[in-house]
Amino acid sequence: MRNNKSNILTFIALASTAAFSFTACDDDKNETPVGVISEVVTDDATALATVNGTFSHWQPLSSSFSFIIELNSNKLISFEGEENEPGPVNSRFEQQPDTWYQIKVFNHLFLGITEDNNAIAEIEKAYAAKQVTTQGYNAAVGKAKFLRGLAYLYLVQLWGEVPVYTEAGGSATERKSIDDVFAQIISDFTDAEELLNDFNGDPVTPSRQAAQALLSRAYLIWGDNPLTSSEVAAIASSQKDPAFTTTASRLEKAVEYADKVISSGKLALDPDYAKLFGREYESNRRGTNEHLFTIHHDGDKSDAQGNHQTHCSWTFPFLNGENGRGFNENHTEVADDDLYDDWFAEYPTDKRLAKTYFTSLVNPEDNKEYTYYSPVYTPVNGKGVDQSYDNAENLEITFNSVDRIEIRYAEVLLIKAEALVQLGKNSDAAEPFNQLRKRAGIETVAAPTFEQIKREWDYEFTYEQKSLLNSLRWKDLISSVQQVSNYKHFDDSYATSGAIGKDGNEVSSFFAKIHKHLVAKYNNVKGRHYRQPIPTGLTGEDLHIEQNPGY
């Protein structure tokens, strides 16, 4: 966001004169002689502290992921300042190598990988010199490999073939094949599974079950045969999705690792869906353990950057709506009323709906009800607001301290269900699938279809930074984005402020802008958007990595 940018530029300048200039560890550093003492890591505590430094690159991304993953979908648009700002640019599928959010996410992921590599190398020195115990080594190196695997998993999904380098060597500029990147991801998560302790209810600390859950996620993504660069090049300028194919052996591994998490008995669905999204839930302290791994935030003043997902979704809490003082546009906006209306038409009793989309709220300061629905406004993204206590939506914007949920138990259940459906075992998928439906209070099914699986991802995980990633897997990016042509405000009657829309109301400047973004999404989405552009470094330098097709 514009207001975030200035907060971290000073940090960026100090952290990196060039994104990967700290190098990718030379090939001749494979062996660490016994007796070589690390000057950085001197005991178990400093080993873990060195790895924890990596979180300084994850925390600034908690909201930034939404500006790529959700804005590059049919579900979200951005009015973050002027139309040439990076939020609106992503909203309209006009991103380029110099677009800020692509720069920020790509570089911070690789900066985190570099810190993980350096930490592992130093810990191995200290361990060989007997400065670090086996327990300390396992906790620190397990966490470093867990975070490195997660970083590479985001990179391969969003940018495809990327450089792969570890403490053992590699290149920071040479792009590796999709399979090579996934091989590194699987290796890191498998090592983390072996090294880390069992989940103890604290989702801030990576655990064995969290590594297993991410192995399940990684195998599902890999099992859906991500496009190669040449396949993207073939469709880069077209508006036709490629064919969906799978690799059964990888899908079977997705089921296997999901079952490991499930059979551990350490996780459960929280009976109250709303309580999943809040400032006070970071340690699963309500007694249920649905959060499996989260990125912890204690606010703008304390961590590297507060989780501005709240701020972006709820920039002007009660300046909008029926009793507001005008159309003060949030940095991210629900794309249209139809996202709420279509869900309500299908499942009006779904307990998740009212927690995902706020259509009205009472402001406790003036006791007035504010309506977020056309012709006044559009619904508000409820998951960007702390829902853990009364009036949270009116308070949390001050702190930006809501934790970002990376993975929760519900995703493990749905991964298993989807992998089984893709394997043709639809009836076997019913049990994990129906656990989510029962909590939501909607009908269960005997054998979910693939389309029902897709819809369940929407019901359960809307605005949890899954939308684009799922469309990339399912190879329906273009067709799913072009669903905006069915939305109310796509109609040309909303193109001009002051005109009369098809609903009979005068078109505000707000809805004229909604129309502009919906039409831009429909027209601009192309095959090249199966990849993000390779960006510049954080300070504008060329990273010397081959550009993705179409940019």
C-alpha positions as CSV (number, residue, x, y, z in Angstrom):
1,M,0.0,0.0,0.0
2,R,1.2,3.5,-0.5
3,N,1.1,4.3,3.2
4,N,3.1,1.1,4.0
5,K,5.7,1.8,1.3
6,S,7.4,4.7,3.2
7,N,7.4,2.7,6.4
8,I,9.7,0.0,5.0
9,L,11.8,1.8,2.4
10,T,14.4,2.7,5.1
11,F,14.5,-0.9,6.2
12,I,14.9,-2.1,2.6
13,A,17.8,0.2,1.9
14,L,19.6,-1.1,4.9
15,A,18.7,-4.7,4.3
16,S,19.7,-4.9,0.7
17,T,21.6,-2.8,-1.8
18,A,20.7,-5.5,-4.3
19,A,18.2,-8.2,-3.6
20,F,20.5,-11.2,-3.9
21,S,23.9,-9.6,-3.5
22,F,24.7,-11.6,-0.4
23,T,25.1,-14.5,-2.9
24,A,23.8,-18.0,-3.0
25,C,26.6,-19.7,-1.1
26,D,29.6,-21.0,-3.1
27,D,29.7,-24.7,-4.2
28,D,33.0,-25.2,-2.3
29,K,31.2,-24.6,1.1
30,N,29.5,-28.0,1.2
31,E,31.7,-29.2,4.0
32,T,32.1,-27.6,7.4
33,P,35.2,-28.8,9.2
34,V,34.8,-29.9,12.8
35,G,36.2,-27.3,15.1
36,V,35.3,-24.3,13.0
37,I,33.3,-22.0,15.4
38,S,30.5,-19.8,14.2
39,E,30.9,-16.2,15.2
40,V,27.1,-15.7,14.8
41,V,25.7,-18.8,16.5
42,T,27.2,-19.6,19.9
43,D,24.5,-21.7,21.6
44,D,20.9,-23.0,21.1
45,A,19.3,-19.6,21.8
46,T,21.4,-17.7,19.2
47,A,20.8,-20.5,16.7
48,L,17.0,-20.0,17.0
49,A,17.3,-16.2,17.1
50,T,19.3,-16.3,13.9
51,V,16.5,-18.2,12.1
52,N,13.8,-16.0,13.7
53,G,15.3,-13.0,11.8
54,T,13.7,-14.5,8.7
55,F,10.3,-13.4,9.9
56,S,11.3,-9.8,9.2
57,H,10.7,-10.7,5.5
58,W,7.4,-12.6,6.1
59,Q,5.7,-10.0,8.2
60,P,5.6,-7.2,5.5
61,L,3.9,-9.7,3.1
62,S,0.9,-10.5,5.3
63,S,-1.3,-7.9,3.5
64,S,0.8,-7.7,0.3
65,F,-0.1,-11.2,-0.8
66,S,-3.7,-10.1,-1.1
67,F,-2.6,-7.4,-3.6
68,I,-1.5,-10.1,-6.0
69,I,-3.4,-13.2,-5.0
70,E,-6.9,-11.7,-4.4
71,L,-6.7,-8.7,-6.8
72,N,-5.8,-11.0,-9.6
73,S,-9.1,-12.7,-9.3
74,N,-12.8,-12.0,-9.7
75,K,-13.3,-11.3,-6.0
76,L,-11.4,-8.1,-5.2
77,I,-10.6,-4.7,-6.6
78,S,-8.5,-1.9,-5.3
79,F,-9.0,1.9,-5.0
80,E,-5.6,2.4,-3.2
81,G,-5.0,6.0,-4.2
82,E,-4.7,7.1,-7.8
83,E,-5.4,4.7,-10.6
84,N,-1.7,4.3,-11.4
85,E,-0.9,3.1,-7.9
86,P,0.1,-0.6,-7.6
87,G,-3.1,-1.7,-6.0
88,P,-5.4,-0.5,-8.9
89,V,-2.8,-1.7,-11.4
90,N,-3.0,-5.2,-10.1
91,S,-6.8,-5.0,-9.8
92,R,-7.0,-4.3,-13.6
93,F,-4.4,-6.9,-14.6
94,E,-1.9,-4.3,-15.7
95,Q,1.0,-5.3,-13.5
96,Q,4.6,-4.9,-14.9
97,P,8.1,-5.6,-13.6
98,D,8.1,-2.3,-11.8
99,T,4.8,-2.8,-10.0
100,W,5.4,-2.4,-6.3
101,Y,3.7,-5.5,-4.9
102,Q,5.4,-7.8,-7.3
103,I,8.7,-6.2,-6.3
104,K,8.0,-6.5,-2.7
105,V,6.8,-10.1,-2.5
106,F,9.4,-11.5,-4.9
107,N,12.3,-9.8,-3.2
108,H,11.3,-10.4,0.4
109,L,10.8,-14.1,-0.3
110,F,14.3,-14.4,-1.7
111,L,15.7,-12.3,1.0
112,G,14.2,-14.7,3.5
113,I,15.6,-17.6,1.6
114,T,19.1,-16.0,1.8
115,E,18.8,-15.5,5.5
116,D,17.6,-19.1,5.9
117,N,20.6,-20.3,4.0
118,N,23.0,-18.2,6.0
119,A,21.5,-19.3,9.3
120,I,21.7,-23.0,8.3
121,A,25.4,-22.6,7.4
122,E,26.2,-20.9,10.7
123,I,24.2,-23.4,12.7
124,E,26.0,-26.3,11.1
125,K,29.3,-24.7,12.0
126,A,28.3,-24.3,15.6
127,Y,26.8,-27.8,15.7
128,A,30.0,-29.3,14.4
129,A,32.0,-27.3,17.0
130,K,29.5,-28.6,19.7
131,Q,28.3,-25.1,20.5
132,V,24.8,-26.2,19.7
133,T,23.0,-29.3,21.0
134,T,21.1,-31.7,18.8
135,Q,17.8,-30.4,20.2
136,G,18.8,-26.8,19.4
137,Y,20.0,-27.8,15.9
138,N,16.7,-29.6,15.1
139,A,14.6,-26.7,16.3
140,A,16.5,-24.0,14.4
141,V,17.4,-25.8,11.2
142,G,13.9,-27.4,11.1
143,K,12.4,-23.9,11.2
144,A,14.8,-22.5,8.6
145,K,14.0,-25.3,6.2
146,F,10.3,-25.0,6.9
147,L,10.3,-21.3,6.0
148,R,12.6,-21.8,3.0
149,G,10.3,-24.4,1.6
150,L,7.3,-22.2,2.1
151,A,9.0,-19.3,0.3
152,Y,9.9,-21.4,-2.6
153,L,6.3,-22.7,-2.7
154,Y,4.9,-19.2,-3.1
155,L,7.6,-18.3,-5.7
156,V,7.0,-21.4,-7.9
157,Q,3.2,-20.8,-7.9
158,L,3.4,-17.1,-8.7
159,W,6.5,-16.9,-10.9
160,G,7.0,-20.5,-12.1
161,E,10.6,-21.5,-12.8
162,V,12.8,-19.6,-10.3
163,P,16.4,-19.7,-9.2
164,V,17.1,-22.3,-6.5
165,Y,19.9,-21.9,-4.1
166,T,20.6,-23.2,-0.6
167,E,23.4,-23.3,1.9
168,A,25.0,-25.9,-0.3
169,G,25.2,-23.6,-3.3
170,G,23.3,-22.7,-6.4
171,S,22.6,-19.7,-8.6
172,A,20.5,-16.6,-7.8
173,T,19.9,-15.9,-11.5
174,E,19.6,-19.2,-13.3
175,R,16.0,-20.4,-13.4
176,K,15.3,-24.0,-12.5
177,S,12.6,-26.3,-13.9
178,I,9.3,-26.6,-12.1
179,D,10.1,-30.1,-11.0
180,D,13.5,-29.0,-9.7
181,V,11.8,-26.2,-7.6
182,F,9.3,-28.7,-6.2
183,A,12.0,-31.2,-5.5
184,Q,13.7,-28.5,-3.2
185,I,10.3,-27.7,-1.6
186,I,9.6,-31.3,-0.8
187,S,13.1,-31.8,0.5
188,D,12.9,-28.8,2.8
189,F,9.5,-29.8,4.2
190,T,10.5,-33.4,4.6
191,D,13.6,-32.4,6.6
192,A,11.4,-30.0,8.6
193,E,9.0,-32.9,9.3
194,E,11.8,-35.0,10.7
195,L,13.5,-32.2,12.7
196,L,10.6,-30.3,14.2
197,N,8.5,-31.2,17.3
198,D,4.9,-32.2,17.3
199,F,2.3,-29.4,17.3
200,N,1.6,-28.1,20.8
201,G,-1.2,-25.7,20.1
202,D,1.1,-22.7,19.3
203,P,0.7,-22.0,15.6
204,V,3.4,-19.3,15.6
205,T,6.1,-22.0,15.9
206,P,6.5,-24.4,12.9
207,S,5.8,-28.0,13.9
208,R,5.9,-31.4,12.5
209,Q,2.2,-31.4,11.6
210,A,2.6,-27.9,10.0
211,A,5.3,-29.3,7.8
212,Q,3.1,-32.3,6.9
213,A,0.2,-30.0,6.1
214,L,2.4,-28.0,3.7
215,L,3.7,-31.2,2.1
216,S,0.1,-32.1,1.5
217,R,-0.5,-28.6,-0.1
218,A,2.7,-28.8,-2.1
219,Y,1.9,-32.3,-3.5
220,L,-1.6,-31.1,-4.5
221,I,-0.2,-28.1,-6.4
222,W,2.5,-30.2,-8.0
223,G,-0.1,-33.0,-8.8
224,D,-2.1,-30.5,-10.8
225,N,0.9,-30.2,-13.2
226,P,1.9,-26.5,-13.1
227,L,2.4,-24.9,-16.5
228,T,6.0,-24.7,-17.8
229,S,7.3,-21.5,-19.2
230,S,6.9,-22.8,-22.8
231,E,3.3,-23.7,-22.1
232,V,2.6,-20.2,-20.8
233,A,4.4,-18.6,-23.8
234,A,2.0,-20.5,-26.1
235,I,-1.0,-18.8,-24.5
236,A,0.6,-15.6,-23.3
237,S,-1.5,-13.2,-25.5
238,S,-4.7,-15.3,-25.7
239,Q,-7.8,-15.5,-23.5
240,K,-8.1,-19.2,-23.6
241,D,-7.3,-21.4,-20.6
242,P,-5.0,-24.4,-21.0
243,A,-6.1,-28.0,-20.4
244,F,-6.3,-29.3,-16.8
245,T,-4.2,-32.4,-16.2
246,T,-3.0,-34.2,-13.1
247,T,-0.3,-36.7,-11.9
248,A,-1.9,-39.3,-9.7
249,S,1.2,-40.3,-7.8
250,R,1.6,-36.8,-6.4
251,L,-2.1,-36.5,-5.5
252,E,-1.7,-39.8,-3.6
253,K,1.1,-38.2,-1.6
254,A,-1.2,-35.2,-0.9
255,V,-3.7,-37.6,0.7
256,E,-0.9,-39.4,2.6
257,Y,0.4,-36.2,4.2
258,A,-3.1,-34.9,5.0
259,D,-3.8,-38.2,6.7
260,K,-0.7,-37.8,8.9
261,V,-2.0,-34.5,10.1
262,I,-5.5,-35.8,10.7
263,S,-4.4,-39.0,12.4
264,S,-2.1,-37.1,14.8
265,G,-5.3,-36.0,16.7
266,K,-3.7,-32.7,17.5
267,L,-5.9,-30.5,15.3
268,A,-9.6,-29.8,15.2
269,L,-12.1,-27.4,13.6
270,D,-13.1,-24.5,15.8
271,P,-16.9,-24.7,16.3
272,D,-17.2,-20.9,15.9
273,Y,-16.0,-19.9,12.5
274,A,-15.9,-16.2,13.3
275,K,-13.4,-16.7,16.1
276,L,-10.8,-17.8,13.5
277,F,-10.2,-14.3,12.5
278,G,-8.9,-12.2,15.3
279,R,-6.2,-10.6,17.3
280,E,-6.5,-12.9,20.3
281,Y,-6.4,-16.2,18.6
282,E,-2.7,-16.5,17.7
283,S,-2.1,-19.3,20.3
284,N,-5.3,-21.2,19.8
285,R,-6.1,-20.1,23.3
286,R,-9.8,-20.9,23.0
287,G,-8.9,-24.6,23.4
288,T,-9.4,-25.7,19.8
289,N,-6.4,-26.1,17.5
290,E,-7.5,-25.1,14.0
291,H,-4.7,-22.6,13.3
292,L,-1.7,-24.8,12.3
293,F,0.8,-22.1,11.3
294,T,0.3,-18.3,11.4
295,I,2.5,-15.3,10.9
296,H,2.4,-13.4,14.2
297,H,1.8,-9.6,14.3
298,D,1.8,-7.5,17.4
299,G,1.3,-4.2,15.6
300,D,2.9,-1.5,13.6
301,K,5.0,-0.2,16.5
302,S,6.5,-3.6,17.4
303,D,7.0,-6.0,14.5
304,A,8.6,-5.5,11.1
305,Q,5.2,-4.3,9.8
306,G,1.8,-4.8,11.3
307,N,-0.7,-6.9,9.3
308,H,-2.3,-4.2,7.2
309,Q,-4.9,-6.6,5.9
310,T,-7.3,-5.0,8.4
311,H,-6.3,-1.5,7.3
312,C,-6.6,-2.3,3.6
313,S,-10.0,-3.9,3.9
314,W,-11.4,-1.4,6.4
315,T,-9.5,1.8,5.7
316,F,-12.4,4.1,6.7
317,P,-14.5,2.1,9.2
318,F,-17.6,4.3,9.4
319,L,-17.1,7.0,6.7
320,N,-18.7,4.7,4.1
321,G,-22.2,3.2,4.0
322,E,-25.7,4.6,4.5
323,N,-24.8,6.9,7.4
324,G,-21.3,7.8,6.2
325,R,-20.0,11.1,5.0
326,G,-19.3,10.0,1.5
327,F,-17.6,7.4,-0.6
328,N,-14.2,7.1,1.0
329,E,-12.8,4.2,-0.9
330,N,-11.1,1.4,1.0
331,H,-7.7,0.2,-0.3
332,T,-9.3,-3.1,-1.2
333,E,-13.0,-3.5,-2.1
334,V,-15.3,-6.5,-2.7
335,A,-15.7,-6.7,-6.4
336,D,-19.5,-6.5,-6.5
337,D,-22.7,-7.3,-4.6
338,D,-23.1,-10.5,-6.7
339,L,-20.4,-12.3,-4.7
340,Y,-22.6,-12.0,-1.6
341,D,-25.9,-12.4,-3.5
342,D,-24.9,-15.5,-5.3
343,W,-23.7,-17.2,-2.2
344,F,-26.9,-16.2,-0.3
345,A,-29.1,-17.5,-3.1
346,E,-27.4,-20.9,-2.9
347,Y,-26.9,-21.3,0.8
348,P,-28.7,-18.5,2.8
349,T,-28.1,-20.3,6.1
350,D,-24.3,-20.8,5.6
351,K,-22.8,-19.5,8.9
352,R,-19.7,-18.4,7.0
353,L,-21.5,-15.9,4.8
354,A,-22.1,-13.2,7.3
355,K,-18.5,-13.5,8.6
356,T,-17.0,-13.2,5.1
357,Y,-19.1,-10.3,3.8
358,F,-20.3,-7.5,6.0
359,T,-23.5,-5.9,4.5
360,S,-24.3,-3.8,7.6
361,L,-22.8,-2.9,10.9
362,V,-23.7,-0.8,13.9
363,N,-21.2,1.8,14.9
364,P,-21.0,1.7,18.7
365,E,-19.9,5.3,18.8
366,D,-23.0,6.8,17.3
367,N,-25.3,3.7,17.5
368,K,-26.2,4.1,13.8
369,E,-26.4,1.2,11.4
370,Y,-24.1,1.5,8.4
371,T,-25.2,-0.4,5.2
372,Y,-22.6,-1.7,2.7
373,Y,-24.7,-2.6,-0.3
374,S,-25.6,-0.9,-3.6
375,P,-26.7,1.7,-4.5
376,V,-24.8,3.0,-1.5
377,Y,-21.7,0.8,-1.4
378,T,-20.5,-2.8,-1.8
379,P,-20.1,-5.4,1.0
380,V,-17.0,-5.2,3.1
381,N,-14.4,-8.0,3.4
382,G,-15.2,-9.3,6.9
383,K,-12.0,-11.4,7.1
384,G,-10.0,-8.3,7.0
385,V,-11.5,-7.3,10.3
386,D,-10.8,-8.6,13.8
387,Q,-13.9,-10.6,14.7
388,S,-12.6,-12.1,18.0
389,Y,-14.4,-9.6,20.3
390,D,-17.3,-7.2,20.4
391,N,-16.8,-4.0,18.3
392,A,-13.5,-5.3,17.1
393,E,-14.1,-3.8,13.7
394,N,-14.1,-0.4,15.3
395,L,-10.8,-0.9,17.3
396,E,-8.4,-3.1,15.4
397,I,-7.6,-0.7,12.6
398,T,-5.6,1.2,15.2
399,F,-3.2,-1.7,15.8
400,N,-3.0,-3.8,12.6
401,S,-2.1,-6.7,14.9
402,V,-4.3,-9.5,13.5
403,D,-2.2,-12.6,12.8
404,R,-2.0,-13.8,9.2
405,I,-3.2,-17.4,8.9
406,E,-0.9,-19.4,6.6
407,I,-2.6,-22.7,7.0
408,R,-5.4,-24.1,9.2
409,Y,-6.8,-27.5,9.7
410,A,-9.8,-26.8,7.4
411,E,-7.4,-26.6,4.5
412,V,-5.9,-30.0,5.3
413,L,-9.4,-31.5,5.2
414,L,-10.2,-29.8,1.9
415,I,-6.9,-30.8,0.3
416,K,-7.5,-34.4,1.2
417,A,-11.1,-34.2,-0.2
418,E,-9.9,-32.5,-3.4
419,A,-7.1,-34.9,-4.0
420,L,-9.4,-37.8,-3.6
421,V,-11.9,-36.3,-6.0
422,Q,-9.2,-35.8,-8.6
423,L,-8.2,-39.4,-8.1
424,G,-11.8,-40.5,-8.9
425,K,-12.5,-41.5,-5.2
426,N,-15.4,-39.1,-4.8
427,S,-17.3,-41.1,-2.1
428,D,-14.1,-41.3,0.0
429,A,-13.8,-37.5,-0.2
430,A,-17.2,-37.1,1.5
431,E,-16.0,-37.4,5.1
432,P,-13.4,-34.7,5.2
433,F,-15.5,-32.5,2.8
434,N,-18.6,-32.8,5.0
435,Q,-16.8,-31.8,8.2
436,L,-16.6,-28.2,6.7
437,R,-20.2,-28.3,5.6
438,K,-21.5,-29.5,8.9
439,R,-19.7,-26.6,10.8
440,A,-21.2,-24.2,8.2
441,G,-24.7,-25.6,8.7
442,I,-25.3,-26.5,5.1
443,E,-26.2,-29.8,3.4
444,T,-23.8,-32.6,3.3
445,V,-23.2,-34.8,0.2
446,A,-22.5,-38.4,-0.4
447,A,-19.8,-37.9,-3.1
448,P,-18.6,-34.3,-3.8
449,T,-18.0,-33.3,-7.4
450,F,-15.0,-31.3,-8.5
451,E,-17.2,-28.3,-9.0
452,Q,-18.5,-28.6,-5.4
453,I,-14.9,-28.9,-4.2
454,K,-14.1,-25.6,-6.0
455,R,-17.0,-23.9,-4.6
456,E,-16.1,-25.1,-1.1
457,W,-12.7,-23.4,-1.4
458,D,-14.6,-20.2,-2.1
459,Y,-17.0,-20.7,0.8
460,E,-14.4,-21.6,3.4
461,F,-11.4,-19.5,2.3
462,T,-12.7,-16.3,0.5
463,Y,-10.2,-13.5,1.0
464,E,-7.7,-15.8,2.7
465,Q,-5.2,-15.4,-0.2
466,K,-6.2,-18.6,-2.1
467,S,-8.1,-17.3,-5.1
468,L,-5.4,-16.8,-7.7
469,L,-3.4,-19.8,-6.5
470,N,-6.4,-22.1,-6.9
471,S,-7.2,-20.8,-10.4
472,L,-3.6,-21.4,-11.5
473,R,-3.9,-25.0,-10.3
474,W,-7.3,-25.6,-11.9
475,K,-6.2,-23.9,-15.2
476,D,-9.4,-21.7,-15.1
477,L,-7.8,-18.3,-14.4
478,I,-9.2,-16.6,-17.5
479,S,-12.7,-18.1,-17.4
480,S,-13.0,-17.5,-13.6
481,V,-11.9,-13.8,-13.9
482,Q,-14.3,-13.2,-16.8
483,Q,-17.2,-14.2,-14.6
484,V,-17.2,-10.5,-13.7
485,S,-19.3,-10.0,-16.9
486,N,-22.2,-11.4,-14.9
487,Y,-21.9,-8.8,-12.1
488,K,-24.4,-6.1,-11.8
489,H,-22.0,-3.2,-12.2
490,F,-20.3,-4.6,-15.3
491,D,-23.3,-3.3,-17.2
492,D,-22.5,-0.3,-19.3
493,S,-25.2,1.8,-17.7
494,Y,-22.7,2.2,-14.8
495,A,-19.9,3.5,-16.9
496,T,-20.6,7.2,-16.3
497,S,-20.9,9.0,-13.0
498,G,-24.3,10.8,-12.8
499,A,-26.0,8.5,-15.3
500,I,-28.9,6.3,-14.3
501,G,-27.9,2.7,-13.8
502,K,-30.0,-0.3,-14.7
503,D,-31.2,-0.5,-11.1
504,G,-32.8,2.9,-11.6
505,N,-30.4,4.8,-9.3
506,E,-28.0,7.6,-10.1
507,V,-24.5,6.2,-10.6
508,S,-22.0,7.5,-8.1
509,S,-18.4,7.9,-8.9
510,F,-17.8,4.9,-6.7
511,F,-19.8,2.6,-8.9
512,A,-18.4,4.1,-12.1
513,K,-15.0,3.1,-10.8
514,I,-16.3,-0.4,-9.9
515,H,-17.5,-0.7,-13.5
516,K,-14.1,0.4,-14.9
517,H,-12.3,-2.2,-12.9
518,L,-14.6,-5.1,-13.7
519,V,-14.4,-4.3,-17.5
520,A,-10.6,-4.0,-17.2
521,K,-10.4,-7.4,-15.5
522,Y,-12.5,-9.0,-18.3
523,N,-10.5,-7.4,-21.1
524,N,-7.0,-7.6,-19.7
525,V,-6.7,-11.0,-18.3
526,K,-4.5,-13.2,-20.6
527,G,-2.5,-16.4,-20.6
528,R,0.6,-14.5,-19.4
529,H,-1.1,-14.0,-16.1
530,Y,-0.5,-17.6,-15.2
531,R,2.8,-16.0,-14.2
532,Q,3.7,-12.7,-12.5
533,P,6.3,-10.6,-14.1
534,I,9.9,-11.0,-12.9
535,P,10.3,-7.7,-11.0
536,T,13.2,-5.4,-10.4
537,G,15.1,-5.5,-7.1
538,L,13.8,-3.5,-4.1
539,T,15.8,-0.4,-5.2
540,G,15.0,-0.8,-8.9
541,E,18.1,-2.8,-10.0
542,D,18.0,-5.5,-12.6
543,L,18.0,-9.0,-11.0
544,H,19.4,-10.6,-14.2
545,I,16.7,-13.3,-14.2
546,E,15.0,-14.1,-17.5
547,Q,11.6,-12.5,-17.8
548,N,8.4,-14.5,-17.9
549,P,6.5,-14.8,-21.2
550,G,4.4,-11.8,-22.3
551,Y,5.9,-9.1,-20.1
